[in-house]
């Protein structure tokens, strides 16, 4: 992978607070609500998608067949 292909991770200002809203139906922990809320942000979602695809590609390349 080349450095030009890497995405720049999102940076948030110090003191940034996420507004958590737990789902009404059923139990949802604060951590789950935080992650769900964070993934609604497009920059974080794209960063995590890129990391997942990179991890899957490296996993596939390192397996011996």
C-alpha positions in Angstrom: 0.0 0.0 0.0 1.3 3.4 -0.9 1.2 6.4 1.4 -0.9 8.4 -1.1 -3.6 5.8 -0.8 -4.0 6.3 3.0 -6.9 8.3 4.3 -6.4 11.1 6.8 -8.1 10.1 10.0 -10.7 12.5 11.3 -9.7 14.9 14.1 -12.1 16.5 16.4 -11.5 19.6 18.5 -10.6 19.1 22.2 -13.6 18.9 24.4 -15.9 17.5 21.6 -18.9 15.9 23.2 -21.1 13.3 21.4 -24.8 13.5 22.0 -25.9 10.0 23.0 -29.4 8.8 22.4 -30.1 5.2 23.3 -32.6 3.3 21.4 -36.0 3.1 23.1 -36.9 -0.5 22.2 -34.7 -2.9 24.2 -31.5 -2.4 26.1 -28.6 -0.5 24.6 -25.4 0.4 26.6 -23.8 3.8 26.5 -20.8 2.4 24.6 -23.0 0.9 21.9 -24.9 4.1 21.6 -21.6 6.1 21.3 -20.3 3.8 18.6 -23.5 3.9 16.7 -23.6 7.7 16.9 -20.0 8.1 15.9 -20.5 5.9 12.8 -23.3 8.3 11.7 -20.5 10.8 11.0 -19.4 10.2 7.4 -15.7 10.9 8.0 -15.5 8.3 10.8 -17.5 5.8 8.8 -15.2 6.2 5.7 -12.1 5.8 8.0 -13.5 2.6 9.6 -14.5 1.2 6.2 -11.0 1.8 4.8 -9.4 0.2 7.9 -11.6 -2.8 7.6 -10.8 -3.3 3.9 -7.1 -2.9 4.5 -7.2 -5.4 7.4 -9.1 -7.9 5.2 -6.7 -7.5 2.3 -3.6 -8.0 4.6 -5.3 -11.1 6.2 -5.9 -12.6 2.8 -2.3 -11.9 1.6 -0.7 -13.5 4.7 -2.6 -16.8 4.6 -0.8 -19.8 3.2 -2.8 -21.7 0.7 
